[in-house]
Amino acid sequence: MRGLRKWRREQASREGKAPFILATNRVLRIISAFLPQSMEELLQIPGFGEQKTAMYGTDILKLTGELQRETSFPLDWVTRSIDMNKFEAWVLEQKEQKVRVELDKETNKRKLLEMVAGGASLDSLQAGLSMQRRDLLLWIEELEREGYDMEPLVEAELAAISEEDQIKAWNAFETEGDRYLKPVLHRIFAANELKDKDLDRAYEWLRLLRLRFRKEKESMNSRAS
């Protein structure tokens, strides 16, 4: 399970997505329990599907293939081992929990948008929403892609960053591209110039500046067309 979580976290970071979009904790638990050894077996895992199997199957099978399993495929033996009354009660509970999670997410979304519009900082958002900072940044990027305006937050956070560093970063986005932040960081700071805390902070403001950069490029492309 730890290996699957590590893979999900790193892959989500590369794609700029929230980890649960790649695979929920429930799916990871099922995979870790049954340890599929082939694409065909992975397709039998509930909630994964053909698209995710095609995208991530090779990586997952590298992890599961290293372990010995005690269960067998196909999984038709599972239905014979289940108390259907308990199973149906569990399914209902899962549906109710999903509804609660969606309602909580929608409530937090409204709260986040209101706080951003009011000029809140990342620190305020983290405290107000009780979220891990990394998850918060991923969600902000996701909302920006959905068309919500994150510029007030970008402006508030970049106020503490020197204009010189912002210009260097912007130029680096132009030359290096905006997919990966590490090459951009290296164009701004010398090796070992930043300590761990400062490095985390640098990645944060670069992510926010990238939102502005992408929005500006999108606007320019729209005007050009």
N, C-alpha and C positions, 0 to 999 in steps of 0.2 A: 504493500500500500504506500509506503514511503517513497519507493521508486516511482510509482505512478503519479503521486502528488508532485514530486520534483519535476518529472517530465511535463506535467500539465502546467506548472508554474512557469517553467522556462519557455515552453512553446507558446503559451498565452502572451508572455512578454515579447517574444519575437513577432507575434502577429498583432500586438497592440489590442488584445481582447481581454475581457474578464475571464478568469480561469473556468468558471462554471459553464461558459458558453461552449468550451471544448468538450467537457465531460463533467457531469455532476458528481458529487461525492458518492451518491448511490450507485452510479454506473461504475465508478472506480472500485467500490467495495465488491460489486458483483464480479468484475474482472479479476480482482485479487483473490476472490473465493474460488472461481472456476478455472482460472489460468488457461485461457484458450491458447492453442498451439498453432492455429492456422487461420487464414482469412475467413474460411468457411465457418469455423467455430466462433470467431469473433462476431460474425454476422448474427449469431444466435443470442448475443448478449442484449437483453431488453434495453431500449433507449439509446443504442449506439447507431445502428443503421448503416446503409450502404455508403452514403457520402462520407461520413466520418471514418468508416473502415478504410475507404480508399485513401483518405487524406492522412490518417494517423496510424493505420493498421501496422505498417512495417515497424514503426517506433515502438508500439505497444508490444508486439510479438517478440521484439528483442528482449524486452523486460520479462515477459511471462515465460519465454522459452528457456530462461536460465533456471527456472524453478520446477520442482517435481510436484505433480498434482495427484490428488486422491479421488477426484470426481471424474466422471466420464461424459462424453458427448455421443449422440445428441442429448439435450437436456430434458427429454420426455419423462425421465425418471423423477424429475422434480415434482410434477403434478401428482404423482402417486404418493409422494411423501408429505403432502400438504394437507392440513386441516382446512377445508374450504371455508368454514365459518370464520375461523381466525384470519384466513387470508383475505376474505372479503372485508372484514372489519379493518384489517391493516390497509387495504387499498383505499377504503373510505377515509381513514385517518390521513393517509398520504395526500389525498385530494384536498382535504380540508386544510392540511398544512401548507400545500402549494398555494391555495387561495389566500391564506394568511400572509405567506411570504410575498405574494404579488401585491397585496394591499399595503403591506409595510413598505415595499419598494416604491410603490406609487406615492405613498405619504412622504417618504424620504426624498423622493425626486422633487416633489413640490417644494419641500422645505429647502433643499439644496438650491433650486432655481431662485427662490425668494431671497435666500442669503447671498447668492452670487449677484443678483440684481441690486442688492443693498450694499455691495462693496465688501463683502466678507473676505477674509483671508483664508488660506489653506488651514492654518491653525484653528480658526474659528469653525470652519466646516468640519474638520476632523473631530473637534470637541462636540459640536452640535449634532453630528450624525453618528458618533461613536463608531467610526470606521477606521480600519488600518489605512495608513497614508497611501500606500501603494494601490490598494483597491480603490481608494477615493480618486486618485489620479486616473486610473484606468476608466472609471465611470465617467469622469469629466470628459475624457477623450471620446468615449462612446456617445455621450450626449451632444458633444460638438458635431460629431459625424451625423447625428440625427437632425441637426439643424438648430439646436438650441444655442443661444448666444453666451459664450463663456468669456467674452472680451473684458467685462468688468473685473473678473478674477485675474485674468492675464495682466491687465493694467495694474491692479493692486499689488500683485506679486513682483512684477518687473520694476516697480518703482524703486526697489532696493538694489537693483542691479545697475551697474554703471553703463552709460550709453556706449562706451567703448567696447565692453564685453558683448553687449547686445548686437552691435554692428559686426563684430567678429563672428558671432554665432550666425547671424543672418547671411553673411557672405559665405560661411562654411556650408550652410544649408544649400546655397546656390551652387556651390562647386561639388560638394560631397553627396548631395541628395538628402532627403529628410526621413528616410526609412530608419536608419540607425543613428543613435546619438553619440556613440563612442568616438567615431571619426571626427565629429563636430567638436566634441569636448577636447580632443587632442589638438585641434587647430586653435583653441583658445588658451589652454593652460599647458604648461610644461609638465613633463612626466614627474610624478611624485609631488607636484606642487600643492595638491589638495589632500587634506586628511579625510578620514572616513565620513565624518559629519558634513564637512564642506563638500565632499564629493556627492553625497546624497542630495544636498541642497542644489548643487549645480545641475544635476540631472533633472531635478524638479522644475527649475526655471527654464531649462532647455525644452522640456516637454511642453510647457505652457507657451513659450515663444514659438515652438513648432506649430501650435494651433493657429497662431496669428499668421505665420508664414504660409501655411497651407490655405488658409482662408483668403489671403491676399493673392496667392497664385490662382486659386479657383476663380476669384473675381476678375483677374486679368484675362484668364482664358475665356471667361464668359463674354467679356467686352470684345475680345478679339474675334470671337465667332459671331 
